[in-house]
């Protein structure tokens, strides 16, 4: 999230066709002018509550214990995967049978 300090009359451009102008304010509120195409639905947060829209809440961070547990799981999986790739590959031995056909045998 971007945090800006603006003086009255200053503005923010969002993309090529949206402009938000700070026009002043008082102690507990600010005055914004939003210039955007009609295709965009721009509403106040109070209006969102009336429509049963979910409010934005920052996601909780995971605990240090959970981070250590995840790191341990990843290390075990990495170790297991490296054991599989470190094994020598099976060798194929070709033998010829009495009937003249070739048979492959893994050793």
N, C-alpha and C positions, 0 to 999 in steps of 0.2 A: 504494500500500500504506500502510496506517495503522500508525504506530508509537506505542505507548502505554506508559506506566509505571504499574504498578498495585502497590498494597500488598496484603498478604494479606487476603482477605475482600472485596476490591473485585471488581467484575464488569463485563462488557461484554454489552450486549444487541444481538443481531443480528436485525433484523426484530422481529416480535411474539412469536415463539415459540422463540427460541434464546438461551440465556444461557451465557456462559463465565465461570467464577469462578476467580480466582487464589487458590489455597489455600496458597501458600508455595513453598519450594524450598530448594535448597542452591547451592553454587558453580557446578556445571555442569548443573543441571537445575531445572525448575520443575514445580509440581504444578497442573494445571488440572482443573476439573470442568466437563463440558459437559452441559448440560441441553437436549435437543432432541427433537423428535418422532421416532419410530422410522422414519419414511419417509426420513430423512436418513442417508446412509451416512457416518459419521464414523470415520475410521481414522487411525492414526499414519503418519508418512512411511515408516517401516520396512515397514509392511504394504503400502504402495503399491509399493515396490521388488520385493517378492515377487510381485506380480501383473503384473510387467513394465509398470507404468505409467511414463510419461515424467516425469522430474523437471522442476521449474520452473527455467528459466534465463532471466535477464533478456535481452531482445533487445539485440543489439549496435547501437550507434549508427553512423550512416554517417559517413564521413570528410568533412572540410571540402572536399576536392577534389570528392567526389561531390555535395555540396550545391551547389557552384558550377556544376558541370556540369548538374545538374537545373535550377537557376535559369536558366542560359543557354538550355536547351531550351525552357523555358516562355516566356521572353522572345521567342525566335524564333517560336514558335507564335502568341503573342499578336500579334506584329508582322505575321505573315502573315495572320492573321484580320482585323486592322484594315485591311490593304491591300485585302482583298476587299470589305469593307463600305464603304471610302472611294471605291470606283469609282463613277462616275456611272451611274445606272440607264439601261438601254437604253430609248429612246423608241419607242412604237408609233405608226406613222403609218397611218391608214386611207385607203385609196384605193377608188374605185368603179370597177369594171371596166365594159367596154363591154356586158357581159351584164346589168349591174345588180347584181351581187353585191359585197359588201364584202370586201376583202382587207386583212389586217394585215401590216405590214412593220416589222421591227425596224431602227432606225437608231442 
